[in-house]
Amino acid sequence: MTDFDKALLLSERGLDATGEQDAAANSILYEVSCGVRPTFSMIGYRSTAISYLDSFLTDPTEAQLAWFVETLRPFAERSFADPRARRVFSYLARRQLADDLDLSYPVDEIELLKDFPEAYMTINFDYNLVDDAMSPKNIDQVVRFLRMESPNLERFQFANIRQGVRKKFYRQAPELQWLKESRFRGANKPVDRALDRMGT
């Protein structure tokens, strides 16, 4: 990869500091929210933080929430080459509105950027999506993430193991039992203590 290609990749896949990506994602979230609850439009559109939409989530019916999530899903579960996808995915993941999000999209990005130290902030963002959204229904992508090898990913993989063992499904997942005697063993004492909990 040439220096130009590298710079282009990092520019295209990096996090936006201008707020444009947030505003674009907000507009999607707002339109979907109004589709569920027409009266929500009385609040008016704001291009600030996505969190203002949390007011929608205070007391929706099960049907409204399901429609909201399923309508947003196609905007979130697609390539993060469209930066709006990352932001909408983040909204669903961090508020744990769905337990079956397709983690292949953030994991694809991590794999794409894993050899670039300059991409630390983007990898950190996408790793947190994996951490927030992992469940028994997408454990295959957690395995994929943990099997990646790059010095730039180790801190995130250590964090995933330490965070993951707090959850029963993670500790008992047959797909993750290889971790007990993996290359992560001996990395540091906190990770070793976490690995000792696997299978319990």
N, C-alpha and C positions, 0 to 999 in steps of 0.2 A: 504494500500500500504506500503510495506516495504521500509526501507531507500535505499536498493539496487535498488528496482524497481523505486523509485523516482529519484535516481541519473541517472539511465539508461534512463528514459524518458527525463529528462532535457538534458542529453548528446545528445540523438538522435534528439531532437526537437530544441535545442539551435542554435543560430546563430554561424556561423563559423568565427573564427578570423584569420584563416590561409590564407584565400583567395582562397582556393580550390573550394568552392562552386561558387564563382564568375567566376573563370576560366572555370568551367564546364558549367555554364550557358552561358558564352561568346561564347564557342565553338558552342553551339546550335544556338545562335543568328547569329553568323558569317555564319554558313552553310546555314541557311535559307535566310540570306541576299544575299549570293552568288547565291542562287537558283532563286531569283527574278532578280538580276542584276549580271550576270556573270562577268562584268567588275569590280565589287566590290572586286573581289579576287586579283586585282592588288595592293590593299592597303596592303594586307597581314594580316595574323591573329595576333592578339595581345591578350595576356592574362591579360591585365590590366583592368581598369574599364569598365563596360558595356557602359558607356556614349560615348565611341569612335564610337559606331555604329550610333550615332545621325547624323553623316555625311550622312548616307544612307537616312535619313528622311528629308533632305533639300528640295528635289524637286521630290519625286516619283509621278508617275501617280496614279490616283484613283485605277486603277486595280492592280498596283504593291503593293500599300499599303494594299489593301484588301487581296491580296494573302499572303502578309507578315504576317498580323494579323491572318488570318485563319490557316496558316501553323503553327504558333507559339502556337495557342490556345490549342491544345492537350498537349503541353509541360507545359502549365501554369495551365490549369484547371484539376488538379489531386491532389491527396493527397500530402500535404507538408511533408509527411514522406520521400519523395524524395526531398532533399533540393534544387535541381535545379528548381523544380516547383515554389518554393517561389520566387526565383530570376527572373525567366522569367515572372511570374505573375507581379512582381514589375515593370519590364520594361514596360509592357503593361499598367499597372495602372497609374504609375507616369507620363507617357507621354500621358495619356488619348487617347490611340490609339483605344480603343473600349469602347462603352458605355453600354455593356451588359455582362461584365465579371461575371462569376459565383462566387459570394462572399461566397458561402458555404465553400470554401476551407480555406480562412483565418479565417472565423468565427468558423469553426471546430477546428482550432488550438487554437484560443482564448478560446473556451469552454474547450478544453483539458487541458490548462495550467492555467486557471483562478484562481485556488486555490494555486498556487505556487508563492510566492513573488519573488523567485529566477529567475523566468521566465520573469521578467519585460521587459528586452530588446527585447525579442522575441515577447511578447504581443504588445509592442510599435510598433515594425516593422509591425506586422500584422494589428494592428489597423489602421495604416497609409494607408495600402492597402485598407481597407474598406472606409476610408475617401476619398481617391483619386478616387476610382472606383464606389462609390455609385451613383445610378441613378434611375429613375422611373422603370427601367427594373429589378432591383435586390433589390427593397425596402424591400422585405420579409426578406432578410438576415440582413438588417439594423435593422429591428424590432426584429429579433431574438437576435442580439447582444445587443440591448438596454434592452431586457427583462432578460438578464442574471444577476444574483445577486452574487456579490463578492466584498469585499472591495478593492481588487486588480484591479478591472475594473472601479471603479467609476470615477477616473480622466479621463479615456478615454471616458467614456460615457458622462461626462460633456462636454468634448471637442467636441465630435460628435454633441451634441445638439447645442452648440454655433457656430460651423462651419456650421452645416446643415441648420440652419435658414437663412443663407445668400442666400440660393438657393430656388427659388420659388417652385420647385417640392417637396422639403422636407417640407416646411411650409404648403403646401396645400395637402399633401398626406393623404388620409382618414386613411390609415394604421397607421399613426403616431399621430393622434389627441389625443389619450389617454395620450400622454406625458404631456398635459397641466395640468392635475391634478394627475400626477403620483408621485411616491416616490421621484422624482427629484425636485419637487416643494419645495422650502424652503432650498435647499442645500446651495445655496449662491446667492448673488444678480445678478452676471452675468448670471447664469443659469436661474434665475427667469425672467430676462429681455428677454432672448432668448425664454423661454417658452411662454411669453406674445405675441410673434410674430407668434406663431403657428396659422395656419388658415387664416392668412392675405395674 
